Amino acid sequence: MKLTKIFEPITISKTEFKNRMVVSAMVTNYCNEGGTPTEKFMAYHEHKAKGGYGIIITENFAVTRTAGASKTPAGLWEDRQIDPLRQLGGTVRQGTKAV
């Protein structure tokens, strides 16, 4: 079986992706207890982006301090968590189209 189309661009809802490879969400537990990303978290997602995936689905994010499934979830419950995640989005978008 040939998988040649997997490397071809695809358009979904007016967004063109460079290929059809998708990496699914995987919980890393690489954030601090306060929900902010560590360097390891950032490097992990940057590595996936540089790997050539067309779409990257990051991981689950806790929307309250107690909503996480682990002790160190990625967080979206405080304003101080926004800028590091904005940086992550910019870094990952350098390697892929969507996060």
N, C-alpha and C positions, 0 to 999 in steps of 0.2 A: 504494500500500500504506500503510495506516494503522498507526502504531506506538503506539497509545494505551495499550496494556498496559504498555509500558516505564516509564511514570510511575506505575503502580499498585503498591501494596505487595505483597510476596510473603513467605510464610512458608516457611522451609527448616529442617527439624529443630527445630521449636519456636522458632526465632528469626525475628522479623518484621523485614523490611527495608523502608525507606520507598519504595523503587522497585526496578526491575530493572536499573539501570545499574551496570555493573562496570568498574572500571579495572584493567587487568592490571599485572603486575609489570614495572617498567622500571628497569634499573640506572642510577643517577645518577652514581656516583663522587663524591658530595658529602660523603663522610666524611673524617676525618683518617686518616693512615697507621696510627694506633693503633686504628682501627675505631670511634671515637666520632663521633657525628653533628655536623656543623657547623650553623651557623645557616641556611645555604642548604639543607641537607638537610631540616631541620625545616620551613622555610618552604615548600619544594616539596611535602611531603606534607600540610601544613596547607592549602595552596591547593587541592589535589585534594579534600580533605574538604569544604571550603567550596563547591566546585563542584557539590555535590549528588549525588554518587554514592551508591548504596545500599551498595556493597561496594568496598573498596579493598584490593588485594593489593600490599603494599609492594614489596620487592625481595629479591634473594637476600642472605643473611647468611653470612659466613664463620664457621665454628665453631672454627677454629684460625688462627693468624697467617698460615700459608702456604696456607690453603685458598681464599683469594679469587681470583677471576678477574681482578682488577685490583690496582693498587697501593693503592687507597683504598676497600676494601669496607666495608660496614656490618658490624660485628663482634659476635660473641657468644662470645668466648673468654676474657673476663676480667670479673670482677665489676663493675669500674668502668664497664662499658658498659651495665649494666642500668638504672640510674636515668635516663639520658637517653632510653633507649628506652621506659621506663615513661611518661615525660613525653610522648613522641611519641604513644603510645597514647592517653593522656588527651586530648591536643589534637585528634587525629584523630577520636576518638569523639564529640567535641562536634558534629562535622559529619556523621557517618555512624554506622551501627550496628556495623559489624565492620571489623577491620583484618587 
